[in-house]
Amino acid sequence: MKKIYLYGMIVGSNSFRLKEFVKPDEYSEIEEMFRFIGGETGTCATVLSSLGANVTIDGNHIGRKTAPMLREFYKDKTVNYDLLYFDENYEGLEDYIIISGDTRTPMGTFGHYFNSAFSGGAKRWNTPSEKAVSECEAAAIDPFFGNESELAARYCVKHGRKYVTIDCKYDSFIHKHSAVSVISGEGIKNTYPDKSREELFPLFQKNGGGLTIITNGGNELFYGRKGGEIKSFSPFKVDVKSTLGAGDTFKAGCTYAVAMGMSDDELVRFASACSAAAISRFPFQLNPPAVFEVREIMASRA
């Protein structure tokens, strides 16, 4: 089993699947509702464990509201959470997601969480573990925790560990030294709202030391390396139940592929197939894709 270190966001996730999407001043029927561990790193860990990896998670502090669920959720998975700090004096981070068809709207308190921390308030996240980084075979780093996220990347560089990251700035240390840097449409909208992905890709490609991938939901994605050609790939088509967690699953697929030493083309195909498997069920977090399912999707377009 490959040993993988993940540093980033782990939250309690509450999802509500509606018959029809909410409209102002109108009643909406909830068809299904679920509560599980989510977040970019929490979801990634779930998928990697299902793919057969041995995962260590690290990142934000876990509050009293989320702690029991986290322990229960991971009890039958190859996910080690010993590095996490459990704070009984803190309620914890949760998100709430409304879903209908391929439309979803997340809600939470992340703006307050980060604004408070970066303006001098309490930083409710860990310093990354250099020991865990040195012992892993691959890593994935969320960039959201500022200096601590960069430190995780620096530890990877120091110990020669390849890592995957998401939605970084093209001139950041984390992007420049990553093995794979995935940029989503949401990431572009939040960081570079006035630029298109066609404008941004050459900038990411020029400043990257590894593979850059710019996704576009269920549409064609771009990928390539510094000095190389820009390639494209059309995601696998499946019957979509929900797009919740598609990007996090893509990241998990990239991380697994890096650990397994896949080529760039195979990595993109594998990560895309992981996402396709995930969005074909709801909620996939309770039934994450296995390697054989991912391979079957890949074989469907031989």
C-alpha positions as CSV (number, residue, x, y, z in Angstrom):
1,M,0.0,0.0,0.0
2,K,1.4,3.4,-1.0
3,K,1.8,5.8,1.9
4,I,0.3,9.2,1.2
5,Y,0.3,12.4,3.3
6,L,-2.5,14.9,2.9
7,Y,-2.5,18.4,4.3
8,G,-5.6,20.5,4.0
9,M,-9.3,21.0,4.8
10,I,-11.3,18.3,6.6
11,V,-14.9,19.2,7.5
12,G,-18.2,17.8,8.4
13,S,-20.3,17.9,5.3
14,N,-24.1,18.0,5.3
15,S,-25.7,17.4,1.9
16,F,-29.3,17.8,0.9
17,R,-30.6,16.4,-2.4
18,L,-33.7,18.2,-3.5
19,K,-36.4,17.2,-6.0
20,E,-36.1,20.7,-7.6
21,F,-33.6,23.4,-6.8
22,V,-34.7,26.0,-4.3
23,K,-36.7,29.0,-5.4
24,P,-37.4,32.2,-3.4
25,D,-40.4,31.9,-1.2
26,E,-41.2,28.4,-2.4
27,Y,-41.2,25.0,-0.6
28,S,-38.5,22.5,-1.7
29,E,-38.8,18.8,-1.0
30,I,-35.7,17.0,0.4
31,E,-35.3,13.7,-1.3
32,E,-32.2,12.6,0.6
33,M,-29.9,14.0,3.2
34,F,-26.5,12.7,4.4
35,R,-23.8,13.7,6.8
36,F,-20.2,12.6,6.2
37,I,-16.6,13.8,6.3
38,G,-15.8,16.1,3.4
39,G,-13.5,19.0,2.5
40,E,-10.8,18.9,-0.2
41,T,-8.5,16.7,2.0
42,G,-11.3,14.7,3.8
43,T,-12.8,13.7,0.5
44,C,-9.4,13.0,-1.1
45,A,-8.5,10.7,1.8
46,T,-11.8,8.7,1.4
47,V,-11.1,8.1,-2.3
48,L,-7.4,7.2,-1.8
49,S,-8.3,4.7,0.9
50,S,-10.8,3.1,-1.4
51,L,-8.1,3.0,-4.2
52,G,-5.9,1.0,-1.8
53,A,-3.6,3.7,-0.3
54,N,-2.5,4.1,3.3
55,V,-3.3,7.7,4.1
56,T,-2.3,10.1,6.8
57,I,-4.3,13.3,7.1
58,D,-3.3,16.6,8.6
59,G,-4.7,20.2,8.5
60,N,-7.4,22.1,10.3
61,H,-8.4,21.6,13.9
62,I,-11.3,19.3,14.5
63,G,-14.1,20.7,16.7
64,R,-16.3,18.8,19.2
65,K,-19.2,18.7,16.7
66,T,-17.3,16.9,14.0
67,A,-14.9,14.7,16.0
68,P,-17.3,11.8,16.8
69,M,-18.3,11.6,13.1
70,L,-14.7,11.7,11.9
71,R,-13.7,8.8,14.2
72,E,-16.7,6.8,13.1
73,F,-16.4,7.6,9.4
74,Y,-12.7,6.5,9.2
75,K,-12.8,3.5,11.5
76,D,-13.0,1.0,8.6
77,K,-10.7,3.0,6.3
78,T,-7.0,3.1,5.9
79,V,-6.9,6.7,7.0
80,N,-4.7,7.7,10.0
81,Y,-5.9,10.9,11.7
82,D,-3.4,10.9,14.7
83,L,-1.8,14.1,13.6
84,L,-5.1,16.1,13.8
85,Y,-5.7,18.3,16.8
86,F,-9.1,17.8,18.5
87,D,-10.3,20.9,20.2
88,E,-13.2,20.4,22.6
89,N,-13.5,24.2,23.1
90,Y,-14.3,24.8,19.4
91,E,-17.4,23.7,17.6
92,G,-15.6,23.0,14.3
93,L,-16.0,23.6,10.6
94,E,-19.0,22.2,8.7
95,D,-20.5,22.9,5.3
96,Y,-24.0,22.6,4.0
97,I,-24.6,21.7,0.3
98,I,-27.9,21.9,-1.6
99,I,-28.0,19.6,-4.6
100,S,-30.4,19.1,-7.5
101,G,-29.3,17.2,-10.6
102,D,-25.9,18.6,-11.7
103,T,-26.4,21.8,-9.8
104,R,-25.1,22.4,-6.3
105,T,-24.7,25.3,-3.9
106,P,-22.3,25.0,-0.9
107,M,-22.7,27.2,2.2
108,G,-20.5,27.6,5.2
109,T,-18.5,29.9,7.4
110,F,-15.1,29.6,5.7
111,G,-14.9,33.3,4.9
112,H,-15.0,34.2,8.5
113,Y,-12.7,31.3,9.4
114,F,-9.9,32.5,7.2
115,N,-10.5,36.3,7.5
116,S,-10.3,36.0,11.3
117,A,-7.1,33.9,11.2
118,F,-5.3,36.0,8.6
119,S,-6.2,39.3,10.4
120,G,-4.6,38.2,13.7
121,G,-7.2,35.8,15.1
122,A,-6.6,32.2,16.1
123,K,-5.2,29.9,13.4
124,R,-7.1,26.8,13.8
125,W,-4.9,24.5,11.7
126,N,-1.7,22.5,12.3
127,T,1.8,23.1,11.3
128,P,2.6,20.3,8.8
129,S,4.5,17.2,10.0
130,E,8.0,17.0,8.5
131,K,8.3,13.5,9.8
132,A,5.1,12.4,8.1
133,V,6.2,14.0,4.8
134,S,9.6,12.3,5.0
135,E,7.9,8.9,5.4
136,C,5.3,9.2,2.6
137,E,5.7,8.2,-1.0
138,A,3.5,11.0,-2.3
139,A,1.6,13.9,-0.9
140,A,-1.3,16.3,-1.7
141,I,-1.3,19.9,-0.3
142,D,-4.3,22.3,-0.2
143,P,-2.9,25.9,-0.5
144,F,-5.5,27.5,1.8
145,F,-3.4,27.7,5.0
146,G,-0.9,30.3,3.9
147,N,2.6,29.9,5.3
148,E,1.8,26.4,6.7
149,S,0.7,25.1,3.3
150,E,3.9,26.5,1.8
151,L,5.9,24.8,4.6
152,A,4.3,21.5,3.7
153,A,5.5,22.0,0.1
154,R,9.0,23.0,1.3
155,Y,9.2,19.8,3.4
156,C,8.3,17.8,0.3
157,V,11.0,19.5,-1.7
158,K,13.5,19.0,1.1
159,H,12.8,15.2,1.3
160,G,12.3,14.7,-2.4
161,R,8.6,13.8,-2.2
162,K,6.3,14.5,-5.1
163,Y,3.1,16.3,-4.3
164,V,-0.2,17.4,-5.9
165,T,-1.8,20.7,-5.3
166,I,-4.9,22.6,-6.4
167,D,-6.0,26.2,-7.2
168,C,-2.7,27.9,-6.6
169,K,-1.4,31.1,-8.0
170,Y,0.9,30.6,-11.0
171,D,3.8,32.5,-9.3
172,S,3.5,30.6,-5.9
173,F,6.1,28.3,-4.4
174,I,3.5,25.5,-4.1
175,H,2.7,25.6,-7.8
176,K,6.4,26.0,-9.0
177,H,7.5,22.9,-7.1
178,S,4.5,20.6,-7.5
179,A,4.5,17.3,-9.4
180,V,0.9,18.1,-10.5
181,S,-1.0,21.4,-10.1
182,V,-4.7,21.3,-10.8
183,I,-6.6,24.5,-11.5
184,S,-10.4,24.4,-11.5
185,G,-12.8,26.8,-13.0
186,E,-13.8,27.8,-9.5
187,G,-10.2,28.5,-8.7
188,I,-9.8,30.7,-11.7
189,K,-13.0,32.6,-10.8
190,N,-11.8,33.2,-7.3
191,T,-8.2,34.2,-8.0
192,Y,-8.1,35.5,-11.6
193,P,-11.7,36.6,-12.3
194,D,-10.7,38.8,-15.3
195,K,-8.7,36.1,-17.2
196,S,-9.8,33.0,-19.2
197,R,-8.2,29.6,-18.8
198,E,-6.8,30.0,-22.3
199,E,-4.9,33.2,-21.1
200,L,-3.8,31.6,-17.8
201,F,-2.6,28.2,-19.0
202,P,0.7,29.5,-20.6
203,L,1.4,31.4,-17.3
204,F,0.9,28.3,-15.2
205,Q,2.8,26.2,-17.7
206,K,5.8,28.6,-17.8
207,N,6.0,28.9,-14.0
208,G,5.4,25.2,-13.2
209,G,8.0,22.6,-12.5
210,G,5.6,19.7,-13.1
211,L,2.4,19.0,-14.9
212,T,-0.3,21.7,-15.0
213,I,-3.9,20.7,-15.5
214,I,-6.7,23.2,-16.0
215,T,-10.1,21.6,-15.7
216,N,-13.5,22.9,-16.8
217,G,-16.2,20.8,-15.1
218,G,-17.5,18.2,-17.5
219,N,-15.9,19.9,-20.5
220,E,-12.5,19.6,-22.2
221,L,-9.5,20.1,-19.9
222,F,-6.0,21.3,-20.8
223,Y,-2.7,19.8,-19.5
224,G,1.0,20.2,-20.2
225,R,4.5,20.9,-18.9
226,K,6.8,23.8,-19.2
227,G,8.3,23.9,-22.7
228,G,6.0,21.2,-23.9
229,E,2.8,21.1,-26.0
230,I,-0.6,21.9,-24.6
231,K,-2.8,18.8,-24.7
232,S,-6.5,18.4,-24.2
233,F,-8.8,15.6,-22.9
234,S,-12.5,15.2,-22.9
235,P,-13.8,13.8,-19.6
236,F,-15.6,10.4,-19.6
237,K,-19.3,10.6,-20.1
238,V,-21.5,9.0,-17.4
239,D,-25.0,9.3,-16.0
240,V,-24.4,12.2,-13.5
241,K,-26.1,11.8,-10.1
242,S,-24.3,14.7,-8.4
243,T,-21.1,16.6,-9.1
244,L,-20.4,17.0,-5.4
245,G,-16.7,16.2,-4.8
246,A,-15.8,15.7,-8.4
247,G,-12.8,18.0,-8.2
248,D,-11.6,16.5,-4.9
249,T,-11.8,13.0,-6.5
250,F,-9.8,14.2,-9.5
251,K,-7.1,15.4,-7.1
252,A,-7.2,12.0,-5.4
253,G,-6.8,10.3,-8.7
254,C,-3.8,12.5,-9.6
255,T,-2.2,11.8,-6.2
256,Y,-2.6,8.0,-6.6
257,A,-1.2,8.3,-10.2
258,V,1.8,10.2,-8.9
259,A,2.4,7.5,-6.2
260,M,2.1,4.8,-8.8
261,G,4.5,6.5,-11.3
262,M,2.0,6.9,-14.1
263,S,2.8,8.9,-17.3
264,D,1.1,12.3,-17.8
265,D,-1.4,10.9,-20.3
266,E,-2.3,8.0,-18.1
267,L,-2.6,10.2,-15.0
268,V,-5.1,12.5,-16.7
269,R,-7.1,9.5,-17.9
270,F,-7.0,7.9,-14.5
271,A,-8.0,11.0,-12.6
272,S,-10.8,11.8,-15.0
273,A,-12.1,8.2,-14.7
274,C,-12.0,8.6,-10.8
275,S,-14.2,11.7,-11.1
276,A,-16.6,10.0,-13.6
277,A,-17.0,7.1,-11.1
278,A,-17.7,9.5,-8.3
279,I,-20.3,11.6,-10.0
280,S,-22.2,8.6,-11.2
281,R,-23.5,7.9,-7.6
282,F,-24.7,9.9,-4.7
283,P,-23.3,10.2,-2.2
284,F,-20.1,8.6,-3.4
285,Q,-18.4,9.4,-0.1
286,L,-20.4,6.5,1.3
287,N,-19.5,4.3,-1.7
288,P,-16.2,5.6,-3.1
289,P,-14.8,4.2,-6.4
290,A,-12.4,1.3,-6.4
291,V,-9.5,0.8,-8.8
292,F,-11.4,-1.9,-10.8
293,E,-14.3,0.5,-11.4
294,V,-11.9,3.3,-12.5
295,R,-10.2,0.9,-14.9
296,E,-13.5,-0.2,-16.4
297,I,-14.4,3.4,-17.2
298,M,-11.0,3.9,-18.7
299,A,-11.5,0.8,-20.8
300,S,-14.8,2.1,-22.1
301,R,-12.9,4.5,-24.3
302,A,-10.0,2.3,-25.3
